[in-house]
Amino acid sequence: MTELTFLGTGTSQGVPIIACQCPVCRSQDSRDKRYRASALFRHNGLSILVDAGPDFRSQMLAHDIRHLDAILLTHAHKDHTGGLDDVRSFNYIDRKAVEIYCEPRVLKSLQNDYAYAFAEHKYPGAPEWHVQLIDERPFRVDSLQNTGDLEWVHDVGYFYRQPDGSLRPSDNAVKEAGHDRPNVIPIRGFHDQLPVLGFRVGNIAYLTDMSRLPESELPKLEGLEHLTLNTVGYHPHHSHFSLEEAIGLARRIGARHTWLTHLSHAFPTYSRFCEELPDDIRPAYDGLTISDEL
């Protein structure tokens, strides 16, 4: 069985937007309060986060998430990567480096934005990451259970305790993700001209920040119980599906249920928006959990 919990369903500015006084931003319905887009897969004992934006810390606390086996990054925009420094809490509690799965172009952005985390001589307390490079091939996420334990040395940083008792300095290793016994299927899309990835785990697919999905990707989405698509408004948009485009794509894919995410305040309040949509297509909201169990 696979579950997906929506941790954030808003645009890059979230909802409410700072200083906005529109009816949606002033709504008291909790389903109209939207963190930046992110979701958590639970699959065969694994906890797999998709994207870690600026609301990462608040999302982890709101949902009492105490462990992550992996973070999958769809692309490098800050509303999807801006919270990665806060994985330091998991480093300390789990005594593990956090496994980040991303494309090489996303790694390059992380190395620029978080240069201190990749430095040869790291500032004590910098986040501990292992980056696993992915492409369009299915790949495997494993449990952290068998990876080495980090040990904190005060004012110095993290080390790995060796069998002989010595301490080896930690490193932010970069390697290629494993492709044997894959449990994650990447879905290639385009965010304007920027290549991005969505992900299918079990019979749930999560696609965000796309304005185009190549025809060649559709076979990867056959037989879905749940499909997530992004839309930011009613009108055509250069980097996101319009509502009409999202509904049209949902009809082509044919999942039993489709959920809309990355929603802006251009749509009406949650209850009114539901009245506009077909019965099998609904706006997602922060905290919603779906399952592919029949």
C-alpha positions in Angstrom: 0.0 0.0 0.0 1.1 3.5 -0.8 -0.1 6.7 1.0 0.5 10.3 0.0 0.0 13.2 2.4 -0.1 16.7 1.0 2.1 18.9 3.3 1.6 22.0 1.1 -0.7 22.7 -1.8 0.0 26.4 -2.5 1.9 28.4 -5.0 5.4 29.9 -4.5 3.9 32.6 -2.3 1.6 30.3 -0.4 -2.0 31.2 0.6 -2.7 33.6 2.1 -0.4 35.9 0.3 1.3 38.5 2.4 -0.8 41.7 2.6 -3.6 40.3 0.3 -7.2 41.0 1.4 -9.0 38.9 -1.1 -11.8 36.5 0.1 -9.6 33.5 -0.3 -6.6 35.0 1.6 -9.1 36.1 4.3 -10.9 32.8 4.5 -11.1 31.1 7.9 -11.5 27.6 6.3 -8.3 25.7 7.2 -8.5 24.1 3.7 -7.7 27.6 2.2 -4.5 27.9 4.2 -1.8 26.6 2.0 1.9 26.1 2.6 4.3 25.9 -0.4 3.9 22.6 -2.4 5.3 19.5 -0.9 4.1 15.9 -0.3 5.1 12.8 1.7 4.9 9.3 0.3 4.7 6.4 2.7 5.5 3.1 0.9 6.6 -0.2 2.3 7.9 1.3 5.5 9.7 4.2 3.8 9.0 7.9 4.3 9.8 9.7 1.1 9.4 13.5 0.9 8.9 15.3 -2.4 10.4 18.8 -2.2 11.6 20.8 0.8 10.6 24.4 0.4 10.6 27.4 2.7 7.8 25.9 4.8 9.7 22.6 5.5 10.2 23.2 9.2 6.5 24.1 9.8 5.3 21.1 7.7 7.5 18.7 9.7 6.2 20.0 13.0 2.6 20.3 11.9 2.5 16.6 10.8 4.8 15.3 13.6 7.2 13.8 11.0 10.1 12.4 12.9 12.0 10.5 10.2 12.7 10.7 6.5 14.4 8.1 4.4 14.7 10.3 1.4 13.9 13.7 -0.1 13.1 13.7 -3.9 13.5 17.1 -5.6 11.4 17.9 -8.6 13.5 21.0 -9.6 15.7 23.7 -8.1 13.4 26.6 -7.6 13.5 28.0 -4.1 9.9 27.2 -3.2 10.9 23.6 -3.6 14.4 23.6 -2.1 14.5 26.6 0.3 14.1 24.5 3.5 16.9 22.1 3.0 19.1 23.6 5.7 16.5 22.5 8.3 17.3 18.8 7.7 20.0 19.4 10.4 17.3 18.3 12.9 17.1 14.9 11.3 20.9 14.6 11.2 20.9 15.1 15.0 17.9 13.0 15.9 18.4 10.1 13.4 22.2 10.3 13.4 22.1 9.9 9.6 22.9 12.0 6.6 19.7 12.9 4.7 19.5 11.2 1.3 18.6 13.7 -1.4 17.6 12.4 -4.9 17.9 14.9 -7.7 19.1 15.5 -11.2 22.6 16.8 -11.9 21.3 20.3 -12.8 19.5 20.5 -9.4 22.7 19.4 -7.7 24.6 22.2 -9.4 22.1 24.7 -8.0 22.3 23.2 -4.5 26.1 23.5 -4.6 25.7 27.2 -5.4 22.9 28.0 -3.0 24.3 25.9 -0.1 28.0 26.1 -0.8 28.7 25.8 3.0 27.2 22.3 3.0 29.6 21.1 0.3 32.8 22.8 1.6 35.8 20.7 2.2 36.1 22.1 5.7 32.5 22.6 6.7 31.2 24.9 9.3 30.2 22.9 12.4 26.5 22.2 12.2 26.1 22.5 8.4 23.5 20.0 7.1 24.7 16.5 6.3 23.4 15.3 2.9 24.2 12.4 0.6 23.1 13.3 -2.9 22.0 10.5 -5.2 21.8 11.5 -8.9 18.7 10.4 -10.9 17.5 10.8 -14.4 14.4 9.5 -16.2 15.0 5.9 -15.3 13.2 4.2 -12.4 15.3 4.2 -9.3 15.4 2.7 -5.8 15.0 4.4 -2.4 16.2 2.3 0.5 15.8 2.6 4.3 18.5 4.5 6.1 18.7 1.7 8.7 21.9 0.2 7.3 23.8 3.5 6.7 26.5 4.7 9.1 25.6 6.6 12.3 26.8 10.2 12.6 28.4 11.3 15.9 28.4 14.9 16.9 31.6 16.4 18.3 31.0 19.7 20.0 32.2 22.7 18.1 33.8 20.5 15.5 31.0 18.8 13.6 29.8 15.3 12.5 32.0 12.2 12.2 31.4 8.5 11.5 32.5 6.2 14.3 34.6 3.4 12.8 34.8 -0.2 14.1 38.2 0.4 15.7 36.7 3.4 17.6 38.3 6.1 15.5 36.3 8.9 14.0 36.1 9.6 10.2 35.1 13.0 9.1 31.7 13.1 7.4 31.3 14.0 3.7 28.4 15.0 1.5 28.8 12.1 -0.9 27.5 12.3 -4.4 26.7 9.1 -6.2 24.3 7.7 -8.8 21.0 6.3 -7.4 20.6 2.5 -7.7 18.3 1.1 -10.4 17.9 -2.5 -9.3 14.5 -3.3 -7.8 13.2 0.3 -8.4 10.3 1.6 -6.4 10.1 5.2 -7.8 9.3 6.1 -11.4 10.3 9.6 -12.5 7.9 11.4 -14.8 9.5 14.0 -17.1 7.7 17.3 -17.5 8.5 20.9 -18.4 8.0 24.0 -16.3 8.0 26.5 -19.2 11.3 25.4 -20.8 12.8 24.0 -17.6 12.9 20.1 -17.4 11.4 19.0 -14.1 10.4 15.6 -12.6 7.3 14.2 -11.1 7.2 10.9 -9.3 5.1 7.7 -9.3 5.2 5.5 -6.2 2.8 2.5 -6.3 -0.4 3.6 -7.9 -0.1 7.3 -6.9 1.6 9.9 -9.1 2.6 13.4 -7.9 3.2 16.0 -10.7 3.7 19.6 -9.8 5.2 22.7 -11.5 4.5 21.5 -15.1 3.0 23.3 -18.1 3.8 20.4 -20.5 3.9 16.6 -20.3 5.4 14.8 -23.2 3.3 12.2 -24.9 6.1 9.6 -24.2 5.5 9.9 -20.5 1.8 8.9 -20.5 2.4 5.1 -20.4 4.1 5.6 -17.1 0.8 6.9 -15.7 -1.5 4.1 -16.7 -3.5 2.3 -14.0 -3.3 5.0 -11.4 -5.6 5.2 -8.4 -4.6 8.8 -7.7 -3.1 11.5 -9.9 -1.9 14.9 -8.6 -1.6 17.8 -11.1 -0.7 21.4 -10.6 -2.8 24.4 -11.7 -2.5 28.1 -10.7 -5.5 29.6 -12.3 -8.2 29.7 -15.0 -6.1 31.4 -17.7 -3.2 30.0 -19.7 0.1 30.3 -17.9 3.7 30.0 -19.2 4.9 27.5 -16.6 1.8 25.8 -15.0 -1.2 24.0 -16.3 -4.4 26.1 -16.5 -7.4 24.5 -14.9 -8.8 23.6 -18.3 -5.4 22.0 -19.3 -5.2 20.1 -16.0 -8.7 18.7 -16.4 -8.0 17.7 -20.0 -4.8 16.0 -19.0 -6.6 14.2 -16.2 -9.1 12.9 -18.6 -6.4 11.5 -20.9 -4.5 9.8 -18.0 -7.7 8.3 -16.6 -6.8 7.9 -12.9 -9.8 7.1 -10.6 -9.1 10.3 -8.6 -7.3 13.5 -9.6 -6.1 16.0 -7.0 -5.2 19.6 -7.9 -2.2 21.2 -6.1 0.0 24.3 -6.4 -3.2 26.3 -6.1 -3.3 30.1 -6.0 -5.8 32.6 -4.6 -7.1 33.1 -8.2 -9.4 30.2 -7.5 -12.4 30.6 -5.1 -12.6 29.3 -1.6 -12.3 25.5 -1.2 -16.0 24.8 -0.8 -16.9 26.9 -3.8 -14.1 25.5 -5.9 -15.3 21.9 -5.3 -18.8 22.9 -6.7 -17.1 23.9 -10.0 -15.2 20.6 -10.5 -16.2 17.1 -11.7 -16.8 14.6 -9.0 -13.5 12.7 -9.7 -11.4 15.9 -9.6 -10.9 17.8 -6.4 -8.6 20.5 -5.0 -6.1 19.0 -2.5 -5.5 20.7 0.8 -2.8 20.7 3.4 -3.1 17.6 5.5 -5.1 15.5 3.1 -3.9 11.9 3.0 -4.8 9.6 0.1 -4.1 5.8 -0.4 -4.0 3.4 -3.3 -5.4 0.6 -1.2 -8.6 -0.6 -2.9 
